[in-house]
Amino acid sequence: MNEIRGRARELLPSVLLTLLSMIQALALEIFWTRLRENPQLYAAGWPALLGWLQVVAVLLGIALIWLFYVSLILRFSWVPGVREMLLPFVIGMLEFTLIDLQGLERMGSWLVCLAAIFAVATTESHFIFRAARRDPANRQFFDLFAPATLSDYLHTGIVVALLLGLGSAVGLSGNRGALALVALLFAVAALLHQTYMACFYWRETIGRGGEPTD
């Protein structure tokens, strides 16, 4: 049984990275096709501004999903469960949905989908961290940080709640002006913050300038 667990731990990075690379490549292809076929982006005015903000948010989301997976796989080792095997498909479906919902006419649903991606990724990272903490190979990192508590996820909870609230408000009111602009700026800011946090934890694990972290 220990041999099987060891093989699963050893093969996990290559399996997940191969699968994720295929999903991300397909997502980028679909995204590029939608980008070329959206006339609003190439006409001056308010719709173009909102459209390009949405494009930036989608690109940040695609990059962040890749960074999320790669940083976890390269930093930690753990024995995977069925959930880890299925999650890339769930994330991929949400990612494709986010791309398909691009456009001002479906801005409310787009924001709700983005909230779902935040919620799913945060929930899965919690379970992965719990599994990784039990593996002695990851002790150097987890000795620096106490186990996560509910308060550690308060920020993400607020982000998800605000995205859901803004999505509902935009969808129900049909406001594609100032309210949509505020919602998109918040979405971009939230994605940038998550990217910064991913880079921070990467530096804490790998060390700065090639030197181990004290």
C-alpha positions as CSV (number, residue, x, y, z in Angstrom):
1,M,0.0,0.0,0.0
2,N,2.9,2.4,0.8
3,E,4.3,1.7,-2.6
4,I,1.0,2.6,-4.3
5,R,0.8,5.8,-2.3
6,G,4.4,6.7,-3.2
7,R,3.7,6.1,-6.9
8,A,0.6,8.3,-6.7
9,R,2.6,11.1,-5.0
10,E,5.3,10.8,-7.6
11,L,3.1,10.8,-10.7
12,L,0.7,13.5,-9.5
13,P,2.7,16.5,-10.8
14,S,3.1,15.2,-14.4
15,V,-0.5,14.0,-14.6
16,L,-2.1,17.2,-13.3
17,L,0.2,19.5,-15.3
18,T,-0.4,17.6,-18.5
19,L,-4.2,17.8,-18.0
20,L,-4.1,21.4,-17.0
21,S,-1.9,22.4,-19.9
22,M,-4.5,20.9,-22.3
23,I,-7.4,22.7,-20.6
24,Q,-5.6,26.0,-20.5
25,A,-4.6,25.7,-24.2
26,L,-8.2,25.0,-25.1
27,A,-9.4,27.9,-22.9
28,L,-7.0,30.3,-24.6
29,E,-8.1,29.2,-28.0
30,I,-11.8,29.7,-27.2
31,F,-10.9,33.1,-25.6
32,W,-9.0,34.2,-28.7
33,T,-11.9,33.2,-30.9
34,R,-14.4,35.2,-28.8
35,L,-12.0,38.1,-28.7
36,R,-11.9,38.3,-32.5
37,E,-15.6,37.9,-32.9
38,N,-16.7,40.6,-30.4
39,P,-17.3,43.9,-32.4
40,Q,-17.9,45.9,-29.2
41,L,-14.2,45.8,-28.4
42,Y,-13.2,47.6,-31.5
43,A,-15.7,50.4,-31.4
44,A,-14.9,53.5,-29.4
45,G,-17.1,54.3,-26.3
46,W,-18.2,52.9,-23.0
47,P,-18.9,49.3,-24.2
48,A,-15.3,49.0,-25.4
49,L,-13.9,50.2,-22.1
50,L,-16.0,47.7,-20.2
51,G,-15.3,45.0,-22.7
52,W,-11.5,45.4,-22.4
53,L,-11.7,45.4,-18.6
54,Q,-13.6,42.1,-18.9
55,V,-10.9,40.8,-21.3
56,V,-8.2,41.7,-18.8
57,A,-10.1,40.0,-16.0
58,V,-10.4,36.8,-18.0
59,L,-6.7,36.8,-18.9
60,L,-5.8,37.3,-15.3
61,G,-8.2,34.5,-14.3
62,I,-6.6,32.0,-16.8
63,A,-3.1,33.0,-15.7
64,L,-4.1,32.7,-12.0
65,I,-5.6,29.2,-12.4
66,W,-2.3,28.1,-14.0
67,L,-0.2,29.7,-11.3
68,F,-2.5,28.2,-8.6
69,Y,-2.0,24.7,-9.8
70,V,1.7,25.0,-10.8
71,S,2.8,26.6,-7.5
72,L,1.0,24.0,-5.4
73,I,2.4,21.1,-7.4
74,L,5.9,22.3,-7.5
75,R,6.0,23.4,-3.9
76,F,4.3,20.5,-2.1
77,S,3.9,16.7,-2.4
78,W,0.8,14.9,-1.1
79,V,-1.1,11.8,-1.8
80,P,-3.9,12.8,-4.2
81,G,-7.6,11.8,-3.8
82,V,-10.4,11.5,-6.3
83,R,-11.2,15.2,-5.8
84,E,-7.8,16.3,-7.1
85,M,-8.3,14.2,-10.2
86,L,-11.7,15.8,-10.9
87,L,-11.1,19.4,-9.9
88,P,-9.3,20.4,-13.2
89,F,-12.4,19.5,-15.1
90,V,-14.6,21.5,-12.8
91,I,-12.2,24.5,-13.0
92,G,-12.1,24.0,-16.8
93,M,-15.8,24.0,-17.1
94,L,-16.1,27.2,-15.0
95,E,-13.3,28.8,-17.1
96,F,-15.0,28.0,-20.4
97,T,-18.3,29.3,-19.0
98,L,-16.6,32.5,-17.9
99,I,-15.2,33.0,-21.5
100,D,-18.6,32.1,-23.0
101,L,-20.4,34.7,-20.8
102,Q,-18.2,37.6,-22.0
103,G,-20.2,40.5,-23.1
104,L,-22.2,43.4,-21.5
105,E,-25.5,41.7,-22.0
106,R,-24.5,38.8,-19.6
107,M,-22.3,40.7,-17.2
108,G,-24.3,39.7,-14.1
109,S,-23.9,36.0,-14.9
110,W,-20.3,36.5,-15.7
111,L,-19.6,38.0,-12.3
112,V,-21.5,35.1,-10.6
113,C,-19.3,32.6,-12.5
114,L,-16.2,34.4,-11.4
115,A,-17.4,34.2,-7.8
116,A,-17.8,30.5,-8.3
117,I,-14.2,30.1,-9.5
118,F,-12.9,32.0,-6.5
119,A,-15.0,29.8,-4.2
120,V,-14.0,26.5,-5.8
121,A,-10.3,27.3,-6.0
122,T,-10.2,28.4,-2.4
123,T,-12.0,25.4,-1.1
124,E,-9.8,23.0,-3.0
125,S,-6.6,24.8,-1.9
126,H,-7.8,24.3,1.7
127,F,-8.1,20.5,1.2
128,I,-4.8,20.3,-0.6
129,F,-3.0,22.2,2.2
130,R,-4.5,19.9,4.8
131,A,-3.2,16.9,2.9
132,A,0.2,18.5,2.3
133,R,0.6,19.4,5.9
134,R,0.4,15.8,6.9
135,D,3.3,14.9,4.6
136,P,6.7,15.3,6.3
137,A,8.4,16.4,3.1
138,N,6.5,19.8,3.4
139,R,7.5,20.5,7.0
140,Q,9.9,23.3,6.1
141,F,7.0,25.4,4.8
142,F,4.3,24.5,7.2
143,D,6.5,25.0,10.2
144,L,6.4,28.7,9.3
145,F,2.6,29.0,9.2
146,A,0.0,27.9,11.7
147,P,-3.0,25.8,10.3
148,A,-5.6,28.0,8.6
149,T,-8.6,29.0,10.5
150,L,-11.9,30.4,9.4
151,S,-10.7,34.0,9.7
152,D,-7.9,33.2,7.1
153,Y,-10.7,32.8,4.5
154,L,-12.6,35.9,5.5
155,H,-11.0,37.9,2.7
156,T,-12.0,35.4,0.0
157,G,-15.5,35.1,1.5
158,I,-15.9,38.9,1.2
159,V,-14.7,38.8,-2.4
160,V,-17.1,36.0,-3.3
161,A,-20.0,37.7,-1.5
162,L,-19.3,41.1,-3.2
163,L,-19.0,39.4,-6.6
164,L,-22.3,37.6,-6.1
165,G,-23.9,40.9,-4.9
166,L,-22.5,42.9,-7.8
167,G,-23.5,40.2,-10.3
168,S,-27.0,40.1,-9.0
169,A,-27.3,43.9,-9.0
170,V,-26.0,44.3,-12.5
171,G,-28.1,41.4,-13.8
172,L,-31.3,42.5,-12.2
173,S,-30.9,46.2,-12.9
174,G,-29.5,45.9,-16.3
175,N,-27.0,48.6,-15.4
176,R,-24.2,48.5,-17.9
177,G,-22.7,51.8,-17.0
178,A,-21.1,52.9,-13.7
179,L,-22.2,49.9,-11.7
180,A,-20.7,47.5,-14.3
181,L,-17.5,49.6,-14.3
182,V,-17.2,49.3,-10.5
183,A,-17.9,45.6,-10.6
184,L,-15.2,45.0,-13.3
185,L,-12.6,47.2,-11.5
186,F,-13.3,45.2,-8.3
187,A,-12.9,41.9,-10.1
188,V,-9.6,42.9,-11.7
189,A,-8.3,44.2,-8.3
190,A,-9.4,40.9,-6.6
191,L,-7.6,38.9,-9.3
192,L,-4.4,41.0,-9.0
193,H,-4.5,40.6,-5.2
194,Q,-4.7,36.8,-5.5
195,T,-1.8,36.8,-8.0
196,Y,0.3,38.8,-5.6
197,M,-0.5,36.4,-2.7
198,A,0.4,33.4,-4.9
199,C,3.8,35.1,-5.7
200,F,4.3,35.9,-2.0
201,Y,3.8,32.3,-0.9
202,W,6.0,31.1,-3.7
203,R,8.8,33.3,-2.5
204,E,8.3,32.1,1.1
205,T,8.6,28.5,-0.1
206,I,11.4,28.7,-2.6
207,G,13.3,31.6,-1.1
208,R,14.4,35.0,-2.5
209,G,17.3,35.2,-4.9
210,G,17.8,31.5,-4.9
211,E,18.6,31.5,-1.1
212,P,16.5,29.3,1.3
213,T,14.0,31.2,3.4
214,D,15.1,31.4,7.0
